[in-house]
Amino acid sequence: MPLIHDDDGARLEIRGRGFLYYVSPEGKEYQVNSEMVGTEEYDIAAYASDITLVGQQTQVTAQERVEIISRVRKLCDKGSVRIRIFE
């Protein structure tokens, strides 16, 4: 699926119908629960309340979620992927 890179090393992959795979500029790997949709408004629905660090089952902090979602939005814009974030 689409792989979108940013100049600082962050990247986003759309992996199937179940999640987005986001790698921060520092190399931390996250899964963002999402689903592909077919509306005129957006292509992907992502759930900010369901983000995990890859390899761990714990949820990330609220501050981390805000930063991750902000970066995911930016990367989606860069890749012309329309996203809607749900809490």
PDB file of N, CA, C and O in Angstrom:
ATOM      1  N   MET A   1       0.839  -1.183   0.000  1.00  0.00           N
ATOM      2  CA  MET A   1       0.000   0.000   0.000  1.00  0.00           C
ATOM      3  C   MET A   1       0.881   1.242   0.000  1.00  0.00           C
ATOM      4  O   MET A   1       2.102   1.138   0.112  1.00  0.00           O
ATOM      5  N   PRO A   2       0.272   2.413  -0.124  1.00  0.00           N
ATOM      6  CA  PRO A   2       1.064   3.628  -0.245  1.00  0.00           C
ATOM      7  C   PRO A   2       2.046   3.820   0.908  1.00  0.00           C
ATOM      8  O   PRO A   2       1.723   3.587   2.073  1.00  0.00           O
ATOM      9  N   LEU A   3       3.235   4.244   0.553  1.00  0.00           N
ATOM     10  CA  LEU A   3       4.265   4.594   1.514  1.00  0.00           C
ATOM     11  C   LEU A   3       4.578   6.066   1.294  1.00  0.00           C
ATOM     12  O   LEU A   3       4.942   6.477   0.192  1.00  0.00           O
ATOM     13  N   ILE A   4       4.431   6.853   2.352  1.00  0.00           N
ATOM     14  CA  ILE A   4       4.634   8.290   2.260  1.00  0.00           C
ATOM     15  C   ILE A   4       5.785   8.659   3.186  1.00  0.00           C
ATOM     16  O   ILE A   4       5.779   8.298   4.363  1.00  0.00           O
ATOM     17  N   HIS A   5       6.766   9.374   2.661  1.00  0.00           N
ATOM     18  CA  HIS A   5       7.942   9.788   3.424  1.00  0.00           C
ATOM     19  C   HIS A   5       7.902  11.288   3.687  1.00  0.00           C
ATOM     20  O   HIS A   5       7.355  12.057   2.896  1.00  0.00           O
ATOM     21  N   ASP A   6       8.490  11.690   4.812  1.00  0.00           N
ATOM     22  CA  ASP A   6       8.694  13.100   5.080  1.00  0.00           C
ATOM     23  C   ASP A   6      10.198  13.368   5.083  1.00  0.00           C
ATOM     24  O   ASP A   6      10.995  12.438   5.211  1.00  0.00           O
ATOM     25  N   ASP A   7      10.580  14.619   4.944  1.00  0.00           N
ATOM     26  CA  ASP A   7      11.991  14.982   4.860  1.00  0.00           C
ATOM     27  C   ASP A   7      12.786  14.629   6.114  1.00  0.00           C
ATOM     28  O   ASP A   7      13.997  14.422   6.037  1.00  0.00           O
ATOM     29  N   ASP A   8      12.122  14.559   7.265  1.00  0.00           N
ATOM     30  CA  ASP A   8      12.827  14.280   8.513  1.00  0.00           C
ATOM     31  C   ASP A   8      12.923  12.791   8.842  1.00  0.00           C
ATOM     32  O   ASP A   8      13.387  12.423   9.921  1.00  0.00           O
ATOM     33  N   GLY A   9      12.487  11.937   7.920  1.00  0.00           N
ATOM     34  CA  GLY A   9      12.593  10.491   8.128  1.00  0.00           C
ATOM     35  C   GLY A   9      11.308   9.816   8.569  1.00  0.00           C
ATOM     36  O   GLY A   9      11.241   8.587   8.596  1.00  0.00           O
ATOM     37  N   ALA A  10      10.286  10.587   8.915  1.00  0.00           N
ATOM     38  CA  ALA A  10       9.002   9.984   9.280  1.00  0.00           C
ATOM     39  C   ALA A  10       8.411   9.326   8.042  1.00  0.00           C
ATOM     40  O   ALA A  10       8.632   9.766   6.914  1.00  0.00           O
ATOM     41  N   ARG A  11       7.651   8.254   8.283  1.00  0.00           N
ATOM     42  CA  ARG A  11       6.988   7.616   7.149  1.00  0.00           C
ATOM     43  C   ARG A  11       5.673   6.995   7.590  1.00  0.00           C
ATOM     44  O   ARG A  11       5.462   6.700   8.766  1.00  0.00           O
ATOM     45  N   LEU A  12       4.803   6.807   6.619  1.00  0.00           N
ATOM     46  CA  LEU A  12       3.476   6.260   6.859  1.00  0.00           C
ATOM     47  C   LEU A  12       3.175   5.228   5.789  1.00  0.00           C
ATOM     48  O   LEU A  12       3.355   5.474   4.596  1.00  0.00           O
ATOM     49  N   GLU A  13       2.712   4.069   6.232  1.00  0.00           N
ATOM     50  CA  GLU A  13       2.269   3.025   5.316  1.00  0.00           C
ATOM     51  C   GLU A  13       0.814   2.720   5.613  1.00  0.00           C
ATOM     52  O   GLU A  13       0.398   2.661   6.770  1.00  0.00           O
ATOM     53  N   ILE A  14       0.052   2.527   4.557  1.00  0.00           N
ATOM     54  CA  ILE A  14      -1.327   2.085   4.714  1.00  0.00           C
ATOM     55  C   ILE A  14      -1.292   0.580   4.530  1.00  0.00           C
ATOM     56  O   ILE A  14      -1.054   0.084   3.429  1.00  0.00           O
ATOM     57  N   ARG A  15      -1.529  -0.139   5.611  1.00  0.00           N
ATOM     58  CA  ARG A  15      -1.402  -1.589   5.585  1.00  0.00           C
ATOM     59  C   ARG A  15      -2.780  -2.239   5.641  1.00  0.00           C
ATOM     60  O   ARG A  15      -3.361  -2.441   6.707  1.00  0.00           O
ATOM     61  N   GLY A  16      -3.262  -2.546   4.482  1.00  0.00           N
ATOM     62  CA  GLY A  16      -4.536  -3.240   4.404  1.00  0.00           C
ATOM     63  C   GLY A  16      -5.684  -2.420   4.938  1.00  0.00           C
ATOM     64  O   GLY A  16      -5.676  -1.191   4.874  1.00  0.00           O
ATOM     65  N   ARG A  17      -6.669  -3.113   5.463  1.00  0.00           N
ATOM     66  CA  ARG A  17      -7.888  -2.448   5.898  1.00  0.00           C
ATOM     67  C   ARG A  17      -7.914  -2.208   7.391  1.00  0.00           C
ATOM     68  O   ARG A  17      -8.889  -1.654   7.899  1.00  0.00           O
ATOM     69  N   GLY A  18      -6.869  -2.610   8.119  1.00  0.00           N
ATOM     70  CA  GLY A  18      -6.962  -2.571   9.568  1.00  0.00           C
ATOM     71  C   GLY A  18      -6.152  -1.530  10.300  1.00  0.00           C
ATOM     72  O   GLY A  18      -6.534  -1.128  11.399  1.00  0.00           O
ATOM     73  N   PHE A  19      -5.036  -1.071   9.730  1.00  0.00           N
ATOM     74  CA  PHE A  19      -4.263  -0.086  10.465  1.00  0.00           C
ATOM     75  C   PHE A  19      -3.288   0.669   9.572  1.00  0.00           C
ATOM     76  O   PHE A  19      -2.935   0.245   8.472  1.00  0.00           O
ATOM     77  N   LEU A  20      -2.875   1.812  10.111  1.00  0.00           N
ATOM     78  CA  LEU A  20      -1.807   2.600   9.516  1.00  0.00           C
ATOM     79  C   LEU A  20      -0.536   2.293  10.302  1.00  0.00           C
ATOM     80  O   LEU A  20      -0.579   2.124  11.520  1.00  0.00           O
ATOM     81  N   TYR A  21       0.573   2.223   9.616  1.00  0.00           N
ATOM     82  CA  TYR A  21       1.865   1.973  10.234  1.00  0.00           C
ATOM     83  C   TYR A  21       2.658   3.265  10.122  1.00  0.00           C
ATOM     84  O   TYR A  21       3.019   3.688   9.024  1.00  0.00           O
ATOM     85  N   TYR A  22       2.928   3.893  11.270  1.00  0.00           N
ATOM     86  CA  TYR A  22       3.629   5.172  11.299  1.00  0.00           C
ATOM     87  C   TYR A  22       4.972   4.987  11.984  1.00  0.00           C
ATOM     88  O   TYR A  22       5.050   4.372  13.048  1.00  0.00           O
ATOM     89  N   VAL A  23       6.029   5.515  11.380  1.00  0.00           N
ATOM     90  CA  VAL A  23       7.360   5.509  11.973  1.00  0.00           C
ATOM     91  C   VAL A  23       7.761   6.959  12.194  1.00  0.00           C
ATOM     92  O   VAL A  23       7.788   7.758  11.259  1.00  0.00           O
ATOM     93  N   SER A  24       8.070   7.288  13.442  1.00  0.00           N
ATOM     94  CA  SER A  24       8.444   8.656  13.794  1.00  0.00           C
ATOM     95  C   SER A  24       9.849   8.970  13.283  1.00  0.00           C
ATOM     96  O   SER A  24      10.591   8.060  12.913  1.00  0.00           O
ATOM     97  N   PRO A  25      10.217  10.247  13.260  1.00  0.00           N
ATOM     98  CA  PRO A  25      11.578  10.602  12.846  1.00  0.00           C
ATOM     99  C   PRO A  25      12.647   9.939  13.716  1.00  0.00           C
ATOM    100  O   PRO A  25      13.774   9.730  13.267  1.00  0.00           O
ATOM    101  N   GLU A  26      12.295   9.609  14.956  1.00  0.00           N
ATOM    102  CA  GLU A  26      13.229   8.956  15.873  1.00  0.00           C
ATOM    103  C   GLU A  26      13.289   7.442  15.674  1.00  0.00           C
ATOM    104  O   GLU A  26      14.092   6.762  16.312  1.00  0.00           O
ATOM    105  N   GLY A  27      12.441   6.918  14.793  1.00  0.00           N
ATOM    106  CA  GLY A  27      12.437   5.484  14.512  1.00  0.00           C
ATOM    107  C   GLY A  27      11.457   4.655  15.322  1.00  0.00           C
ATOM    108  O   GLY A  27      11.452   3.430  15.201  1.00  0.00           O
ATOM    109  N   LYS A  28      10.620   5.288  16.152  1.00  0.00           N
ATOM    110  CA  LYS A  28       9.596   4.549  16.894  1.00  0.00           C
ATOM    111  C   LYS A  28       8.497   4.136  15.932  1.00  0.00           C
ATOM    112  O   LYS A  28       8.088   4.915  15.071  1.00  0.00           O
ATOM    113  N   GLU A  29       8.022   2.906  16.082  1.00  0.00           N
ATOM    114  CA  GLU A  29       7.009   2.355  15.182  1.00  0.00           C
ATOM    115  C   GLU A  29       5.670   2.242  15.901  1.00  0.00           C
ATOM    116  O   GLU A  29       5.585   1.715  17.010  1.00  0.00           O
ATOM    117  N   TYR A  30       4.629   2.746  15.247  1.00  0.00           N
ATOM    118  CA  TYR A  30       3.289   2.756  15.829  1.00  0.00           C
ATOM    119  C   TYR A  30       2.275   2.160  14.864  1.00  0.00           C
ATOM    120  O   TYR A  30       2.442   2.220  13.646  1.00  0.00           O
ATOM    121  N   GLN A  31       1.228   1.589  15.429  1.00  0.00           N
ATOM    122  CA  GLN A  31       0.056   1.162  14.659  1.00  0.00           C
ATOM    123  C   GLN A  31      -1.113   2.041  15.068  1.00  0.00           C
ATOM    124  O   GLN A  31      -1.398   2.207  16.254  1.00  0.00           O
ATOM    125  N   VAL A  32      -1.782   2.599  14.075  1.00  0.00           N
ATOM    126  CA  VAL A  32      -2.969   3.416  14.308  1.00  0.00           C
ATOM    127  C   VAL A  32      -4.149   2.632  13.740  1.00  0.00           C
ATOM    128  O   VAL A  32      -4.202   2.370  12.538  1.00  0.00           O
ATOM    129  N   ASN A  33      -5.086   2.262  14.596  1.00  0.00           N
ATOM    130  CA  ASN A  33      -6.260   1.535  14.150  1.00  0.00           C
ATOM    131  C   ASN A  33      -7.010   2.392  13.136  1.00  0.00           C
ATOM    132  O   ASN A  33      -7.287   3.566  13.382  1.00  0.00           O
ATOM    133  N   SER A  34      -7.332   1.796  12.007  1.00  0.00           N
ATOM    134  CA  SER A  34      -8.019   2.553  10.957  1.00  0.00           C
ATOM    135  C   SER A  34      -8.805   1.596  10.077  1.00  0.00           C
ATOM    136  O   SER A  34      -8.722   0.376  10.218  1.00  0.00           O
ATOM    137  N   GLU A  35      -9.555   2.172   9.183  1.00  0.00           N
ATOM    138  CA  GLU A  35     -10.259   1.379   8.190  1.00  0.00           C
ATOM    139  C   GLU A  35     -10.423   2.194   6.924  1.00  0.00           C
ATOM    140  O   GLU A  35     -10.585   3.413   6.967  1.00  0.00           O
ATOM    141  N   MET A  36     -10.381   1.512   5.810  1.00  0.00           N
ATOM    142  CA  MET A  36     -10.581   2.170   4.527  1.00  0.00           C
ATOM    143  C   MET A  36     -12.076   2.327   4.307  1.00  0.00           C
ATOM    144  O   MET A  36     -12.866   1.429   4.598  1.00  0.00           O
ATOM    145  N   VAL A  37     -12.442   3.491   3.786  1.00  0.00           N
ATOM    146  CA  VAL A  37     -13.853   3.768   3.518  1.00  0.00           C
ATOM    147  C   VAL A  37     -13.983   4.295   2.100  1.00  0.00           C
ATOM    148  O   VAL A  37     -12.995   4.689   1.479  1.00  0.00           O
ATOM    149  N   GLY A  38     -15.160   4.299   1.613  1.00  0.00           N
ATOM    150  CA  GLY A  38     -15.384   4.752   0.245  1.00  0.00           C
ATOM    151  C   GLY A  38     -16.388   5.880   0.166  1.00  0.00           C
ATOM    152  O   GLY A  38     -17.382   5.787  -0.555  1.00  0.00           O
ATOM    153  N   THR A  39     -16.131   6.942   0.904  1.00  0.00           N
ATOM    154  CA  THR A  39     -17.040   8.080   0.846  1.00  0.00           C
ATOM    155  C   THR A  39     -16.424   9.198   0.018  1.00  0.00           C
ATOM    156  O   THR A  39     -15.228   9.174  -0.274  1.00  0.00           O
ATOM    157  N   GLU A  40     -17.220  10.152  -0.350  1.00  0.00           N
ATOM    158  CA  GLU A  40     -16.713  11.307  -1.083  1.00  0.00           C
ATOM    159  C   GLU A  40     -15.908  12.230  -0.173  1.00  0.00           C
ATOM    160  O   GLU A  40     -15.106  13.034  -0.649  1.00  0.00           O
ATOM    161  N   GLU A  41     -16.122  12.112   1.138  1.00  0.00           N
ATOM    162  CA  GLU A  41     -15.477  13.003   2.097  1.00  0.00           C
ATOM    163  C   GLU A  41     -14.049  12.567   2.470  1.00  0.00           C
ATOM    164  O   GLU A  41     -13.160  13.411   2.588  1.00  0.00           O
ATOM    165  N   TYR A  42     -13.824  11.262   2.655  1.00  0.00           N
ATOM    166  CA  TYR A  42     -12.498  10.802   3.086  1.00  0.00           C
ATOM    167  C   TYR A  42     -12.271   9.356   2.648  1.00  0.00           C
ATOM    168  O   TYR A  42     -13.210   8.620   2.342  1.00  0.00           O
ATOM    169  N   ASP A  43     -10.971   8.970   2.629  1.00  0.00           N
ATOM    170  CA  ASP A  43     -10.557   7.640   2.198  1.00  0.00           C
ATOM    171  C   ASP A  43     -10.319   6.682   3.361  1.00  0.00           C
ATOM    172  O   ASP A  43     -10.556   5.480   3.250  1.00  0.00           O
ATOM    173  N   ILE A  44      -9.851   7.230   4.471  1.00  0.00           N
ATOM    174  CA  ILE A  44      -9.483   6.418   5.631  1.00  0.00           C
ATOM    175  C   ILE A  44     -10.077   7.042   6.886  1.00  0.00           C
ATOM    176  O   ILE A  44     -10.037   8.259   7.068  1.00  0.00           O
ATOM    177  N   ALA A  45     -10.626   6.201   7.741  1.00  0.00           N
ATOM    178  CA  ALA A  45     -11.052   6.605   9.075  1.00  0.00           C
ATOM    179  C   ALA A  45     -10.008   6.069  10.040  1.00  0.00           C
ATOM    180  O   ALA A  45      -9.719   4.872  10.042  1.00  0.00           O
ATOM    181  N   ALA A  46      -9.438   6.954  10.868  1.00  0.00           N
ATOM    182  CA  ALA A  46      -8.426   6.543  11.845  1.00  0.00           C
ATOM    183  C   ALA A  46      -8.932   6.877  13.241  1.00  0.00           C
ATOM    184  O   ALA A  46      -9.697   7.823  13.429  1.00  0.00           O
ATOM    185  N   TYR A  47      -8.499   6.094  14.208  1.00  0.00           N
ATOM    186  CA  TYR A  47      -9.001   6.220  15.570  1.00  0.00           C
ATOM    187  C   TYR A  47      -7.878   6.634  16.511  1.00  0.00           C
ATOM    188  O   TYR A  47      -7.015   5.829  16.861  1.00  0.00           O
ATOM    189  N   ALA A  48      -7.902   7.904  16.916  1.00  0.00           N
ATOM    190  CA  ALA A  48      -6.843   8.471  17.745  1.00  0.00           C
ATOM    191  C   ALA A  48      -6.731   7.785  19.096  1.00  0.00           C
ATOM    192  O   ALA A  48      -5.654   7.765  19.692  1.00  0.00           O
ATOM    193  N   SER A  49      -7.814   7.231  19.579  1.00  0.00           N
ATOM    194  CA  SER A  49      -7.787   6.581  20.891  1.00  0.00           C
ATOM    195  C   SER A  49      -7.177   5.180  20.833  1.00  0.00           C
ATOM    196  O   SER A  49      -6.992   4.546  21.872  1.00  0.00           O
ATOM    197  N   ASP A  50      -6.867   4.695  19.641  1.00  0.00           N
ATOM    198  CA  ASP A  50      -6.351   3.331  19.499  1.00  0.00           C
ATOM    199  C   ASP A  50      -5.031   3.331  18.719  1.00  0.00           C
ATOM    200  O   ASP A  50      -4.968   2.931  17.557  1.00  0.00           O
ATOM    201  N   ILE A  51      -3.987   3.794  19.403  1.00  0.00           N
ATOM    202  CA  ILE A  51      -2.640   3.822  18.836  1.00  0.00           C
ATOM    203  C   ILE A  51      -1.740   3.033  19.768  1.00  0.00           C
ATOM    204  O   ILE A  51      -1.732   3.269  20.976  1.00  0.00           O
ATOM    205  N   THR A  52      -0.987   2.105  19.218  1.00  0.00           N
ATOM    206  CA  THR A  52      -0.068   1.322  20.035  1.00  0.00           C
ATOM    207  C   THR A  52       1.342   1.385  19.467  1.00  0.00           C
ATOM    208  O   THR A  52       1.545   1.544  18.263  1.00  0.00           O
ATOM    209  N   LEU A  53       2.301   1.257  20.360  1.00  0.00           N
ATOM    210  CA  LEU A  53       3.694   1.143  19.976  1.00  0.00           C
ATOM    211  C   LEU A  53       3.888  -0.295  19.513  1.00  0.00           C
ATOM    212  O   LEU A  53       3.511  -1.229  20.220  1.00  0.00           O
ATOM    213  N   VAL A  54       4.469  -0.479  18.337  1.00  0.00           N
ATOM    214  CA  VAL A  54       4.639  -1.821  17.781  1.00  0.00           C
ATOM    215  C   VAL A  54       5.450  -2.679  18.758  1.00  0.00           C
ATOM    216  O   VAL A  54       6.488  -2.254  19.266  1.00  0.00           O
ATOM    217  N   GLY A  55       4.960  -3.875  19.003  1.00  0.00           N
ATOM    218  CA  GLY A  55       5.622  -4.808  19.912  1.00  0.00           C
ATOM    219  C   GLY A  55       5.164  -4.692  21.350  1.00  0.00           C
ATOM    220  O   GLY A  55       5.590  -5.471  22.203  1.00  0.00           O
ATOM    221  N   GLN A  56       4.298  -3.724  21.630  1.00  0.00           N
ATOM    222  CA  GLN A  56       3.754  -3.545  22.974  1.00  0.00           C
ATOM    223  C   GLN A  56       2.246  -3.463  22.885  1.00  0.00           C
ATOM    224  O   GLN A  56       1.697  -3.015  21.878  1.00  0.00           O
ATOM    225  N   GLN A  57       1.593  -3.887  23.919  1.00  0.00           N
ATOM    226  CA  GLN A  57       0.130  -3.870  23.925  1.00  0.00           C
ATOM    227  C   GLN A  57      -0.444  -2.631  24.599  1.00  0.00           C
ATOM    228  O   GLN A  57      -1.655  -2.414  24.558  1.00  0.00           O
ATOM    229  N   THR A  58       0.402  -1.820  25.217  1.00  0.00           N
ATOM    230  CA  THR A  58      -0.092  -0.652  25.933  1.00  0.00           C
ATOM    231  C   THR A  58      -0.396   0.491  24.979  1.00  0.00           C
ATOM    232  O   THR A  58       0.228   0.632  23.928  1.00  0.00           O
ATOM    233  N   GLN A  59      -1.356   1.290  25.366  1.00  0.00           N
ATOM    234  CA  GLN A  59      -1.710   2.482  24.590  1.00  0.00           C
ATOM    235  C   GLN A  59      -0.657   3.561  24.837  1.00  0.00           C
ATOM    236  O   GLN A  59      -0.004   3.567  25.880  1.00  0.00           O
ATOM    237  N   VAL A  60      -0.498   4.451  23.899  1.00  0.00           N
ATOM    238  CA  VAL A  60       0.434   5.566  24.063  1.00  0.00           C
ATOM    239  C   VAL A  60      -0.222   6.657  24.899  1.00  0.00           C
ATOM    240  O   VAL A  60      -1.435   6.638  25.105  1.00  0.00           O
ATOM    241  N   THR A  61       0.570   7.600  25.377  1.00  0.00           N
ATOM    242  CA  THR A  61       0.034   8.681  26.203  1.00  0.00           C
ATOM    243  C   THR A  61      -0.783   9.646  25.345  1.00  0.00           C
ATOM    244  O   THR A  61      -0.698   9.635  24.117  1.00  0.00           O
ATOM    245  N   ALA A  62      -1.565  10.468  26.009  1.00  0.00           N
ATOM    246  CA  ALA A  62      -2.381  11.462  25.303  1.00  0.00           C
ATOM    247  C   ALA A  62      -1.497  12.426  24.522  1.00  0.00           C
ATOM    248  O   ALA A  62      -1.834  12.798  23.398  1.00  0.00           O
ATOM    249  N   GLN A  63      -0.392  12.826  25.092  1.00  0.00           N
ATOM    250  CA  GLN A  63       0.521  13.743  24.416  1.00  0.00           C
ATOM    251  C   GLN A  63       1.117  13.089  23.168  1.00  0.00           C
ATOM    252  O   GLN A  63       1.227  13.729  22.122  1.00  0.00           O
ATOM    253  N   GLU A  64       1.500  11.822  23.279  1.00  0.00           N
ATOM    254  CA  GLU A  64       2.030  11.100  22.123  1.00  0.00           C
ATOM    255  C   GLU A  64       0.976  10.985  21.026  1.00  0.00           C
ATOM    256  O   GLU A  64       1.280  11.156  19.846  1.00  0.00           O
ATOM    257  N   ARG A  65      -0.278  10.690  21.422  1.00  0.00           N
ATOM    258  CA  ARG A  65      -1.362  10.570  20.436  1.00  0.00           C
ATOM    259  C   ARG A  65      -1.532  11.851  19.636  1.00  0.00           C
ATOM    260  O   ARG A  65      -1.699  11.807  18.417  1.00  0.00           O
ATOM    261  N   VAL A  66      -1.489  12.996  20.317  1.00  0.00           N
ATOM    262  CA  VAL A  66      -1.648  14.278  19.638  1.00  0.00           C
ATOM    263  C   VAL A  66      -0.543  14.458  18.601  1.00  0.00           C
ATOM    264  O   VAL A  66      -0.815  14.849  17.466  1.00  0.00           O
ATOM    265  N   GLU A  67       0.689  14.177  18.982  1.00  0.00           N
ATOM    266  CA  GLU A  67       1.823  14.327  18.061  1.00  0.00           C
ATOM    267  C   GLU A  67       1.716  13.338  16.897  1.00  0.00           C
ATOM    268  O   GLU A  67       1.936  13.713  15.745  1.00  0.00           O
ATOM    269  N   ILE A  68       1.384  12.094  17.186  1.00  0.00           N
ATOM    270  CA  ILE A  68       1.285  11.075  16.136  1.00  0.00           C
ATOM    271  C   ILE A  68       0.183  11.429  15.148  1.00  0.00           C
ATOM    272  O   ILE A  68       0.396  11.369  13.937  1.00  0.00           O
ATOM    273  N   ILE A  69      -0.980  11.795  15.645  1.00  0.00           N
ATOM    274  CA  ILE A  69      -2.096  12.128  14.760  1.00  0.00           C
ATOM    275  C   ILE A  69      -1.755  13.356  13.911  1.00  0.00           C
ATOM    276  O   ILE A  69      -2.102  13.407  12.731  1.00  0.00           O
ATOM    277  N   SER A  70      -1.086  14.333  14.498  1.00  0.00           N
ATOM    278  CA  SER A  70      -0.670  15.509  13.739  1.00  0.00           C
ATOM    279  C   SER A  70       0.259  15.108  12.589  1.00  0.00           C
ATOM    280  O   SER A  70       0.103  15.590  11.467  1.00  0.00           O
ATOM    281  N   ARG A  71       1.213  14.239  12.866  1.00  0.00           N
ATOM    282  CA  ARG A  71       2.145  13.799  11.828  1.00  0.00           C
ATOM    283  C   ARG A  71       1.451  12.934  10.780  1.00  0.00           C
ATOM    284  O   ARG A  71       1.741  13.049   9.589  1.00  0.00           O
ATOM    285  N   VAL A  72       0.543  12.076  11.215  1.00  0.00           N
ATOM    286  CA  VAL A  72      -0.189  11.229  10.272  1.00  0.00           C
ATOM    287  C   VAL A  72      -1.013  12.098   9.325  1.00  0.00           C
ATOM    288  O   VAL A  72      -1.044  11.844   8.121  1.00  0.00           O
ATOM    289  N   ARG A  73      -1.680  13.117   9.859  1.00  0.00           N
ATOM    290  CA  ARG A  73      -2.449  14.047   9.008  1.00  0.00           C
ATOM    291  C   ARG A  73      -1.542  14.699   7.966  1.00  0.00           C
ATOM    292  O   ARG A  73      -1.884  14.766   6.786  1.00  0.00           O
ATOM    293  N   LYS A  74      -0.383  15.178   8.418  1.00  0.00           N
ATOM    294  CA  LYS A  74       0.554  15.842   7.520  1.00  0.00           C
ATOM    295  C   LYS A  74       1.009  14.894   6.415  1.00  0.00           C
ATOM    296  O   LYS A  74       1.056  15.275   5.245  1.00  0.00           O
ATOM    297  N   LEU A  75       1.339  13.674   6.780  1.00  0.00           N
ATOM    298  CA  LEU A  75       1.785  12.700   5.787  1.00  0.00           C
ATOM    299  C   LEU A  75       0.656  12.333   4.823  1.00  0.00           C
ATOM    300  O   LEU A  75       0.891  12.177   3.624  1.00  0.00           O
ATOM    301  N   CYS A  76      -0.552  12.197   5.334  1.00  0.00           N
ATOM    302  CA  CYS A  76      -1.686  11.910   4.448  1.00  0.00           C
ATOM    303  C   CYS A  76      -1.899  13.055   3.462  1.00  0.00           C
ATOM    304  O   CYS A  76      -2.134  12.823   2.276  1.00  0.00           O
ATOM    305  N   ASP A  77      -1.817  14.279   3.948  1.00  0.00           N
ATOM    306  CA  ASP A  77      -1.942  15.431   3.044  1.00  0.00           C
ATOM    307  C   ASP A  77      -0.875  15.383   1.961  1.00  0.00           C
ATOM    308  O   ASP A  77      -1.157  15.613   0.785  1.00  0.00           O
ATOM    309  N   LYS A  78       0.339  15.086   2.366  1.00  0.00           N
ATOM    310  CA  LYS A  78       1.447  15.010   1.418  1.00  0.00           C
ATOM    311  C   LYS A  78       1.205  13.938   0.360  1.00  0.00           C
ATOM    312  O   LYS A  78       1.560  14.118  -0.805  1.00  0.00           O
ATOM    313  N   GLY A  79       0.602  12.827   0.765  1.00  0.00           N
ATOM    314  CA  GLY A  79       0.340  11.725  -0.153  1.00  0.00           C
ATOM    315  C   GLY A  79      -1.026  11.775  -0.811  1.00  0.00           C
ATOM    316  O   GLY A  79      -1.425  10.819  -1.477  1.00  0.00           O
ATOM    317  N   SER A  80      -1.751  12.875  -0.637  1.00  0.00           N
ATOM    318  CA  SER A  80      -3.099  13.055  -1.201  1.00  0.00           C
ATOM    319  C   SER A  80      -4.074  11.971  -0.748  1.00  0.00           C
ATOM    320  O   SER A  80      -4.920  11.511  -1.514  1.00  0.00           O
ATOM    321  N   VAL A  81      -3.932  11.577   0.513  1.00  0.00           N
ATOM    322  CA  VAL A  81      -4.851  10.615   1.121  1.00  0.00           C
ATOM    323  C   VAL A  81      -5.769  11.402   2.050  1.00  0.00           C
ATOM    324  O   VAL A  81      -5.301  12.083   2.963  1.00  0.00           O
ATOM    325  N   ARG A  82      -7.065  11.306   1.818  1.00  0.00           N
ATOM    326  CA  ARG A  82      -8.036  12.028   2.651  1.00  0.00           C
ATOM    327  C   ARG A  82      -8.324  11.190   3.892  1.00  0.00           C
ATOM    328  O   ARG A  82      -8.752  10.039   3.797  1.00  0.00           O
ATOM    329  N   ILE A  83      -8.081  11.788   5.061  1.00  0.00           N
ATOM    330  CA  ILE A  83      -8.246  11.059   6.318  1.00  0.00           C
ATOM    331  C   ILE A  83      -9.205  11.804   7.235  1.00  0.00           C
ATOM    332  O   ILE A  83      -9.268  13.033   7.233  1.00  0.00           O
ATOM    333  N   ARG A  84      -9.941  11.040   8.008  1.00  0.00           N
ATOM    334  CA  ARG A  84     -10.795  11.615   9.052  1.00  0.00           C
ATOM    335  C   ARG A  84     -10.425  10.922  10.352  1.00  0.00           C
ATOM    336  O   ARG A  84     -10.367   9.695  10.424  1.00  0.00           O
ATOM    337  N   ILE A  85     -10.176  11.722  11.372  1.00  0.00           N
ATOM    338  CA  ILE A  85      -9.757  11.201  12.667  1.00  0.00           C
ATOM    339  C   ILE A  85     -10.958  11.153  13.606  1.00  0.00           C
ATOM    340  O   ILE A  85     -11.680  12.138  13.758  1.00  0.00           O
ATOM    341  N   PHE A  86     -11.156  10.020  14.219  1.00  0.00           N
ATOM    342  CA  PHE A  86     -12.186   9.835  15.232  1.00  0.00           C
ATOM    343  C   PHE A  86     -11.484   9.608  16.568  1.00  0.00           C
ATOM    344  O   PHE A  86     -10.401   9.024  16.615  1.00  0.00           O
ATOM    345  N   GLU A  87     -12.095  10.064  17.637  1.00  0.00           N
ATOM    346  CA  GLU A  87     -11.504   9.897  18.975  1.00  0.00           C
ATOM    347  C   GLU A  87     -11.802   8.537  19.532  1.00  0.00           C
ATOM    348  O   GLU A  87     -11.384   8.221  20.646  1.00  0.00           O
TER     349      GLU A  87
END
